[in-house]
């Protein structure tokens, strides 16, 4: 069933939402290590989200830009959501840099792997 292919994306969206719904008082802070961990989480989370969206679209090459757009739109809504979480604030830089880079790395990597696979005729 086609609808089942969207479950990984829905799960990741829920996971991202739940992480960003944590008030800042509940989050540890280990200085620069904490910053690296959180920004890496953005890159990894949105790379996985891009993969899951593209999986739902059966990895059709012409859907890459649509997947990238979906990832950025979700990233923007997630940052907006943080306006309503105690101690959190939205950051356009998280979207433009970390979420975007994660999505682009994922899309490039999957394209590279798909290109190396022999055609199944």
Backbone as CSV, one residue per row, in Angstrom:
resi,resn,N_x,N_y,N_z,CA_x,CA_y,CA_z,C_x,C_y,C_z
1,UNK,0.833,-1.200,0.000,0.000,0.000,0.000,0.869,1.252,0.000
2,UNK,0.504,2.195,-0.825,1.270,3.446,-0.931,1.288,4.238,0.376
3,UNK,0.187,4.224,1.097,0.097,5.034,2.318,1.123,4.585,3.356
4,UNK,1.448,3.309,3.375,2.430,2.789,4.338,3.827,3.360,4.109
5,UNK,4.108,3.762,2.884,5.419,4.342,2.584,5.622,5.698,3.271
6,UNK,4.545,6.301,3.731,4.642,7.594,4.409,4.862,7.446,5.922
7,UNK,4.734,6.242,6.455,4.900,6.062,7.901,6.275,6.474,8.426
8,UNK,7.389,6.145,7.745,8.680,6.628,8.252,8.746,8.158,8.348
9,UNK,8.203,8.849,7.341,8.213,10.317,7.364,7.356,10.842,8.513
10,UNK,6.187,10.252,8.689,5.307,10.696,9.779,5.943,10.438,11.136
11,UNK,6.594,9.300,11.278,7.284,8.988,12.531,8.396,9.997,12.806
12,UNK,9.204,10.305,11.794,10.296,11.264,11.981,9.778,12.665,12.270
13,UNK,8.692,13.049,11.619,8.104,14.359,11.901,7.636,14.427,13.352
14,UNK,7.022,13.364,13.832,6.589,13.305,15.228,7.780,13.343,16.181
15,UNK,8.838,12.638,15.837,10.043,12.620,16.658,10.688,14.011,16.732
16,UNK,10.822,14.665,15.592,11.382,16.022,15.552,10.509,16.966,16.366
17,UNK,9.204,16.866,16.187,8.273,17.714,16.937,8.435,17.494,18.441
18,UNK,8.561,16.243,18.860,8.667,15.963,20.293,9.974,16.490,20.873
19,UNK,11.066,16.422,20.113,12.328,16.993,20.595,12.224,18.504,20.734
20,UNK,11.614,19.155,19.746,11.541,20.615,19.806,10.458,21.107,20.757
21,UNK,9.641,20.207,21.275,8.611,20.585,22.250,9.147,20.563,23.684
22,UNK,10.403,20.177,23.849,10.998,20.139,25.185,11.367,21.549,25.636
23,UNK,10.869,21.994,26.778,11.283,23.300,27.289,12.790,23.327,27.550
24,UNK,13.400,24.478,27.371,14.856,24.561,27.506,15.331,24.202,28.911
25,UNK,14.485,24.386,29.917,14.880,24.035,31.282,15.073,22.528,31.443
26,UNK,14.438,21.736,30.602,14.546,20.278,30.678,15.749,19.741,29.904
27,UNK,16.452,20.621,29.193,17.551,20.181,28.342,18.891,20.423,29.024
28,UNK,19.818,19.468,28.914,21.150,19.686,29.482,21.914,20.707,28.656
29,UNK,22.915,21.294,29.262,23.775,22.223,28.542,25.217,21.951,28.936
30,UNK,25.973,21.449,27.976,27.372,21.123,28.199,28.286,22.034,27.390
31,UNK,27.876,23.291,27.246,28.704,24.268,26.543,28.816,23.972,25.064
32,UNK,30.031,24.082,24.539,30.259,23.921,23.105,29.945,22.499,22.632
33,UNK,30.139,21.516,23.499,29.804,20.136,23.137,28.299,20.015,22.915
34,UNK,27.545,20.679,23.761,26.083,20.675,23.645,25.640,21.297,22.326
35,UNK,26.266,22.400,21.962,25.939,23.077,20.708,26.224,22.168,19.516
36,UNK,27.380,21.518,19.533,27.729,20.603,18.435,26.731,19.451,18.368
37,UNK,26.365,18.905,19.513,25.415,17.778,19.545,24.054,18.201,18.997
38,UNK,23.573,19.367,19.417,22.255,19.821,18.965,22.241,20.168,17.482
39,UNK,23.276,20.812,16.991,23.320,21.156,15.563,23.504,19.897,14.721
40,UNK,24.279,18.936,15.224,24.415,17.649,14.534,23.074,16.930,14.494
41,UNK,22.304,17.073,15.561,20.968,16.486,15.593,20.078,17.055,14.513
42,UNK,20.204,18.356,14.269,19.452,18.981,13.172,19.842,18.347,11.841
43,UNK,21.140,18.260,11.586,21.622,17.720,10.310,21.148,16.280,10.131
44,UNK,21.339,15.453,11.149,20.964,14.041,11.050,19.447,13.870,10.946
45,UNK,18.713,14.582,11.785,17.254,14.469,11.772,16.652,14.847,10.440
46,UNK,17.113,15.939,9.863,16.544,16.382,8.598,17.098,15.603,7.407
47,UNK,18.275,15.015,7.543,18.767,14.088,6.516,17.864,12.859,6.476
48,UNK,17.523,12.343,7.648,16.619,11.189,7.711,15.220,11.538,7.215
49,UNK,14.775,12.753,7.521,13.462,13.176,7.045,13.448,13.261,5.515
50,UNK,14.524,13.804,4.924,14.610,13.865,3.460,14.584,12.461,2.873
51,UNK,15.347,11.544,3.480,15.346,10.160,2.996,13.925,9.587,3.054
52,UNK,13.242,9.810,4.178,11.913,9.214,4.343,10.887,9.807,3.371
53,UNK,10.982,11.108,3.100,10.091,11.703,2.099,10.362,11.107,0.719
54,UNK,11.643,11.016,0.375,11.985,10.511,-0.952,11.613,9.037,-1.079
55,UNK,11.751,8.300,0.006,11.294,6.900,0.027,9.800,6.837,-0.290
56,UNK,9.019,7.737,0.293,7.573,7.771,0.036,7.267,8.068,-1.435
57,UNK,8.183,8.778,-2.087,8.028,9.087,-3.509,8.764,8.070,-4.396
58,UNK,9.104,6.920,-3.826,9.779,5.836,-4.561,11.108,6.260,-5.181
59,UNK,11.758,7.225,-4.585,13.073,7.705,-5.033,13.078,8.165,-6.488
60,UNK,11.931,8.656,-6.969,11.898,9.200,-8.327,12.794,10.429,-8.378
61,UNK,13.685,10.412,-9.352,14.685,11.479,-9.476,14.049,12.863,-9.601
62,UNK,12.935,12.941,-10.326,12.293,14.236,-10.535,11.559,14.751,-9.293
63,UNK,11.540,13.976,-8.217,10.887,14.406,-6.973,11.877,14.981,-5.958
64,UNK,13.175,14.990,-6.297,14.180,15.485,-5.340,13.904,16.899,-4.862
65,UNK,13.590,17.781,-5.770,13.372,19.181,-5.373,12.101,19.330,-4.549
66,UNK,11.105,18.532,-4.838,9.885,18.541,-4.032,10.187,18.046,-2.612
67,UNK,10.977,17.004,-2.518,11.394,16.482,-1.205,12.143,17.555,-0.437
68,UNK,13.089,18.204,-1.103,13.875,19.268,-0.463,12.949,20.385,0.030
69,UNK,11.976,20.762,-0.782,11.017,21.795,-0.389,10.196,21.346,0.819
70,UNK,9.722,20.103,0.813,8.958,19.573,1.956,9.785,19.628,3.239
71,UNK,11.051,19.258,3.136,11.925,19.280,4.324,12.057,20.703,4.855
72,UNK,12.315,21.641,3.972,12.474,23.032,4.427,11.177,23.593,4.991
73,UNK,10.056,23.258,4.381,8.769,23.722,4.917,8.509,23.139,6.301
74,UNK,8.821,21.849,6.468,8.629,21.261,7.796,9.590,21.890,8.809
75,UNK,10.810,22.140,8.395,11.783,22.777,9.287,11.291,24.157,9.728
76,UNK,10.701,24.902,8.804,10.176,26.229,9.158,9.011,26.120,10.132
77,UNK,8.130,25.156,9.912,6.997,25.011,10.837,7.475,24.559,12.214
78,UNK,8.527,23.749,12.240,9.067,23.307,13.522,9.700,24.471,14.282
79,UNK,10.411,25.325,13.581,10.989,26.503,14.241,9.882,27.437,14.735
80,UNK,8.823,27.599,13.951,7.684,28.410,14.384,7.061,27.817,15.643
81,UNK,6.939,26.511,15.668,6.385,25.806,16.831,7.162,26.146,18.107
82,UNK,8.460,26.369,17.973,9.282,26.666,19.153,8.966,28.026,19.781
83,UNK,8.253,28.871,19.052,7.795,30.136,19.647,6.907,29.885,20.870
84,UNK,6.245,28.744,20.888,5.265,28.446,21.919,5.786,27.486,22.990
85,UNK,7.094,27.230,22.977,7.706,26.325,23.947,8.564,27.151,24.901
86,UNK,8.360,26.947,26.191,9.056,27.731,27.218,10.574,27.660,27.049
87,UNK,11.179,28.837,26.972,12.628,28.928,26.895,13.223,28.629,25.532
88,UNK,12.407,28.325,24.554,12.912,28.025,23.205,12.640,29.220,22.309
89,UNK,13.390,29.313,21.251,13.174,30.383,20.280,13.482,29.858,18.884
90,UNK,12.772,30.364,17.890,13.021,29.917,16.520,14.330,30.503,15.987
91,UNK,14.962,29.764,15.106,16.196,30.226,14.480,16.142,29.945,12.987
92,UNK,16.137,30.996,12.206,16.151,30.823,10.750,17.447,30.148,10.327
93,UNK,18.517,30.342,11.116,19.811,29.737,10.777,19.768,28.224,10.919
94,UNK,18.988,27.728,11.860,18.843,26.273,11.962,18.248,25.713,10.674
95,UNK,17.282,26.426,10.114,16.642,25.981,8.869,17.595,26.131,7.694
96,UNK,18.139,27.333,7.530,18.954,27.655,6.359,20.257,26.860,6.332
97,UNK,20.862,26.664,7.488,22.151,25.985,7.508,21.991,24.502,7.843
98,UNK,21.605,24.181,9.053,21.691,22.808,9.537,20.639,21.876,8.939
99,UNK,19.381,22.295,8.918,18.325,21.455,8.354,18.511,21.311,6.840
100,UNK,18.837,22.399,6.193,19.068,22.409,4.750,20.258,21.522,4.385
101,UNK,21.359,21.655,5.106,22.543,20.843,4.827,22.232,19.360,5.018
102,UNK,21.505,19.027,6.079,21.126,17.636,6.291,20.328,17.084,5.132
103,UNK,19.345,17.856,4.675,18.520,17.416,3.546,19.359,17.265,2.279
104,UNK,20.202,18.239,1.999,21.012,18.190,0.776,22.013,17.039,0.795
105,UNK,22.627,16.792,1.940,23.560,15.660,2.046,22.823,14.357,1.781
106,UNK,21.666,14.204,2.379,20.881,12.991,2.194,20.490,12.806,0.734
107,UNK,19.987,13.853,0.113,19.557,13.758,-1.284,20.737,13.464,-2.206
108,UNK,21.874,14.084,-1.938,23.071,13.812,-2.744,23.522,12.365,-2.552
109,UNK,23.592,11.920,-1.310,24.074,10.573,-1.012,23.176,9.510,-1.647
110,UNK,21.874,9.669,-1.511,20.948,8.701,-2.107,21.072,8.726,-3.628
111,UNK,21.198,9.901,-4.222,21.369,10.000,-5.676,22.637,9.282,-6.112
112,UNK,23.695,9.470,-5.354,24.968,8.826,-5.654,24.831,7.307,-5.599
113,UNK,24.200,6.792,-4.550,24.009,5.347,-4.400,23.134,4.805,-5.536
114,UNK,22.039,5.506,-5.824,21.129,5.056,-6.887,21.840,5.057,-8.253
115,UNK,22.713,6.006,-8.468,23.444,6.103,-9.731,24.410,4.925,-9.883
116,UNK,24.956,4.443,-8.785,25.917,3.333,-8.823,25.245,1.977,-8.976
117,UNK,23.952,1.922,-8.693,23.230,0.650,-8.806,22.967,0.330,-10.266
118,UNK,23.123,-0.941,-10.637,22.806,-1.309,-12.025,21.300,-1.215,-12.268
119,UNK,20.945,-0.859,-13.483,19.524,-0.782,-13.843,18.903,-2.166,-13.778
120,UNK,17.699,-2.209,-13.262,16.956,-3.465,-13.184,15.957,-3.492,-14.333
121,UNK,16.345,-4.131,-15.397,15.473,-4.155,-16.585,14.796,-5.487,-16.744
